Amino acid sequence: MSKAIFWHRRDLRLEDNAGLLKACNCAEFVQPIFIFDTQILNELDKNDARVEFIHREIVRLSEEYASHNLHLRVEIGNPVEIIPVLAEEMQVDHVFTNRDYEPYALQRDKALYEILQSMGVGFTGAKDHVIFEKNEVMKGDGTPYTVFSPYARKWKERLQQHPITPHNSLENLTKVRGITSHSKIPSLSDIGFKPSGIAFPTTQVEDLLISKYSEQRNFPGKPGTSRLGVHLRFGTLSIRRLALRALKLNETYLNELIWREFYQMILFHFPYTVTSSFRPAYDAIQWEQNSEHFKRWCEGTTGYPLVDAGMRELNATGFMHNRVRMVTASFLTKHLLIDWRLGEGYFAKKLLDFELASNLGGWQWAAGGGCDAAPYFRVFNPTAQQEKFDAKFEYVKRWIPEFGTSAYPHPIIEHTFARNRVIERFKTALNKTA
Ligand SMILES: Cc1cc2nc3c(=O)[nH]c(=O)nc-3n(C[C@H](O)[C@H](O)[C@H](O)COP(=O)(O)OP(=O)(O)OC[C@H]3O[C@@H](n4cnc5c(N)ncnc54)[C@H](O)[C@@H]3O)c2cc1C
C-alpha cells in the first residue's frame, strides 16, 4: 500500500500514537487530517472552552507536523461526507484512525466504513485511548464486569501478561512523505467560535504530586490532583506514558486511571446508559420538577457552601474537584431529588474534561442507579463533607467571597427533611419494580 490518510480525533499528538504508527508502517505517503465535526459543534455554545482547547492543540500539532515536512489538513464539516471526498482527491488506498467507543462515534465510523469499502478504500482503527478496550478485560464466563474491584484486579493481571509498550510513531514519521503540500488552519472564528476566557491546565505534572496523591487527593482546597482529565480526553497526553508513571509512583493514582477504563468498558457494553440508569429499576423514581432549585444548584446559591463553591468553580474554570463532583451530584439527585440526567447534561456542557463514559458513570453512581453505586439509603451530608474535606474553609472562601456575611443565602432545603424524603421516594420506586 502506498497512500493513506491518518485521521486525528481524540489523539492530538505525534508521540506514542498507535494509529499514526500503523499508517506510517503501511504507507509511503501519509496525509494527516483533522475535521472540526459540525455534527458535534452545532450543539455547543459559541464560547465553548473545549473547542478553543482543540483549536489551540490543532495549531500546535500542525506546527509539529511542519517541522517533519508534513502538513496537517484541517477541514470543517461532516466527516462521513468529507473523508470519502478527500480519499478520492488524494487517491488513497486506506484511512487509519484511533478507535473511539462512544455511541455517536461508533455509528459515524460504521457509516464511513461502508462508504469507503464501496470505494475500495480500507478503514482501520487502532487502540490508543485506553490500555485495555472492549472485551480485553472480561469475567471468566466471558461477560463484562459491572463491579470495579474485580475488574481492576483482572486489569492488573492482564497488565502482567501484556506490559505497556509505547508506540514509536514520532520516530517513524521520517519514513513517510505527505500528500498535501501546504496547510491552512481555520481560525477559531472561521469555525464559528470565540475564546472562552478559561485557562487550560498543563500536561506537566510533577512526580511528587503523583507519589503523594493518596494523601492529598481528597482536599479540594489543595492542588492535590493532576488535572490531566482534559489531556486524556483529547489525547494531548498518552495514557500509556501516564499509566507507566502511575505504576512506578502510586497505586491509588493507577486505580483512578482504571476507573476511567472501567467506565469506558461499561459504556461500550451497555450503551443504553447514555439515557437510562444502568439499573433499570431506578428509572421508576419520581423526580421533582423544580426549575428554581435546579437554577440555584447551577449558579451555586443553594446555601450549602461546599456545593456552591463547587458549582462556582465549575462555572468559572470548567473544572471541579472529584470530591466536590460527588457532593454536588449527590446534592442534586438526593437532596433536591432532581433527575440525574439534568445534572449530567449541565456537567457535559461545562466540564473541560467532559468524557461521556466517566460523566455517566459518576452521575449514576451518585444517583444510586449506576453499576457499583453506593446503596440509595447512604446520603452524603454536604455539611459533614465540608467539615471533613475543607475544614479550614480554604476552598469555600476561594469561591464564595460573600461566605459568612448576610449576603450568603440560607439553605434552600433542610438536610434531615431532604434525607428522609429521598429514602422514602427511592424505597417506593424500587419496591414497585421489585
Ligand atoms: C458526577 C461526576 C461526574 C464526573 N464527570 C467526569 C467527566 O466528565 N470526565 C472525567 O474525566 N471524569 C469525570 N469524573 C471523574 C473525576 O471526578 C475526574 O476524572 C477528576 O476529578 C478529574 O480531575 P483530575 O484530572 O485532577 O483527576 P486525578 O484525580 O488527577 O485523576 C487522574 C485521572 O484519572 C481519571 N479519573 C480519576 N477519577 C476518576 C473517576 N472517578 N472516574 C473516571 N476516571 C477518573 C481521570 O482521567 C483523571 O484525569 C466525574 C466524577 C463524578 C463524581
The ligand as a MOL file (V3000), in Angstrom:
LIG
                    3D

  0  0  0     0  0            999 V3000
M  V30 BEGIN CTAB
M  V30 COUNTS 53 58 0 0 0
M  V30 BEGIN ATOM
M  V30 1 C -20.6300 13.2870 38.9930 0
M  V30 2 C -19.2570 13.0390 38.4060 0
M  V30 3 C -19.0030 13.3900 37.1010 0
M  V30 4 C -17.7370 13.1580 36.5320 0
M  V30 5 N -17.5120 13.5060 35.2100 0
M  V30 6 C -16.3080 13.2550 34.6440 0
M  V30 7 C -16.0640 13.5790 33.2790 0
M  V30 8 O -16.9220 14.0920 32.5540 0
M  V30 9 N -14.8170 13.3330 32.7830 0
M  V30 10 C -13.8240 12.7580 33.5570 0
M  V30 11 O -12.7010 12.5530 33.0470 0
M  V30 12 N -14.0510 12.4050 34.8250 0
M  V30 13 C -15.2410 12.6420 35.4000 0
M  V30 14 N -15.4550 12.3130 36.7300 0
M  V30 15 C -14.3750 11.6190 37.4680 0
M  V30 16 C -13.3930 12.5410 38.2270 0
M  V30 17 O -14.0990 13.4380 39.0180 0
M  V30 18 C -12.4630 13.3150 37.2960 0
M  V30 19 O -11.8300 12.4440 36.3900 0
M  V30 20 C -11.3780 14.0400 38.0630 0
M  V30 21 O -11.9390 14.8880 39.0350 0
M  V30 22 C -10.5510 14.8770 37.0970 0
M  V30 23 O -9.5990 15.6290 37.8000 0
M  V30 24 P -8.0600 15.2900 37.6770 0
M  V30 25 O -7.6940 15.2600 36.2230 0
M  V30 26 O -7.3240 16.2240 38.5680 0
M  V30 27 O -8.0410 13.8200 38.2210 0
M  V30 28 P -6.9720 12.9780 39.0650 0
M  V30 29 O -7.5580 12.7680 40.4010 0
M  V30 30 O -5.6250 13.5560 38.9660 0
M  V30 31 O -7.0350 11.5570 38.3200 0
M  V30 32 C -6.2750 11.3020 37.1190 0
M  V30 33 C -7.1790 10.8610 36.0140 0
M  V30 34 O -7.8260 9.6400 36.3600 0
M  V30 35 C -9.1430 9.6150 35.8030 0
M  V30 36 N -10.1100 9.5510 36.8980 0
M  V30 37 C -9.9490 9.9790 38.1700 0
M  V30 38 N -11.0460 9.7080 38.8970 0
M  V30 39 C -11.9170 9.1100 38.0710 0
M  V30 40 C -13.2280 8.5870 38.2400 0
M  V30 41 N -13.8570 8.5820 39.4120 0
M  V30 42 N -13.8490 8.0630 37.1690 0
M  V30 43 C -13.2380 8.0130 35.9650 0
M  V30 44 N -11.9810 8.4850 35.7470 0
M  V30 45 C -11.3400 9.0260 36.7820 0
M  V30 46 C -9.3120 10.9040 35.0240 0
M  V30 47 O -8.9780 10.6610 33.6800 0
M  V30 48 C -8.3090 11.8140 35.6890 0
M  V30 49 O -7.8790 12.8910 34.8910 0
M  V30 50 C -16.7140 12.5370 37.3100 0
M  V30 51 C -16.9920 12.2000 38.6420 0
M  V30 52 C -18.2400 12.4480 39.1880 0
M  V30 53 C -18.4990 12.0650 40.6110 0
M  V30 END ATOM
M  V30 BEGIN BOND
M  V30 1 1 1 2
M  V30 2 1 2 3
M  V30 3 2 2 52
M  V30 4 2 3 4
M  V30 5 1 4 5
M  V30 6 1 4 50
M  V30 7 2 5 6
M  V30 8 1 6 7
M  V30 9 1 6 13
M  V30 10 2 7 8
M  V30 11 1 7 9
M  V30 12 1 9 10
M  V30 13 2 10 11
M  V30 14 1 10 12
M  V30 15 2 12 13
M  V30 16 1 13 14
M  V30 17 1 14 15
M  V30 18 1 14 50
M  V30 19 1 15 16
M  V30 20 1 16 17
M  V30 21 1 16 18
M  V30 22 1 18 19
M  V30 23 1 18 20
M  V30 24 1 20 21
M  V30 25 1 20 22
M  V30 26 1 22 23
M  V30 27 1 23 24
M  V30 28 2 24 25
M  V30 29 1 24 26
M  V30 30 1 24 27
M  V30 31 1 27 28
M  V30 32 2 28 29
M  V30 33 1 28 30
M  V30 34 1 28 31
M  V30 35 1 31 32
M  V30 36 1 32 33
M  V30 37 1 33 34
M  V30 38 1 33 48
M  V30 39 1 34 35
M  V30 40 1 35 36
M  V30 41 1 35 46
M  V30 42 1 36 37
M  V30 43 1 36 45
M  V30 44 2 37 38
M  V30 45 1 38 39
M  V30 46 1 39 40
M  V30 47 2 39 45
M  V30 48 1 40 41
M  V30 49 2 40 42
M  V30 50 1 42 43
M  V30 51 2 43 44
M  V30 52 1 44 45
M  V30 53 1 46 47
M  V30 54 1 46 48
M  V30 55 1 48 49
M  V30 56 2 50 51
M  V30 57 1 51 52
M  V30 58 1 52 53
M  V30 END BOND
M  V30 END CTAB
M  END
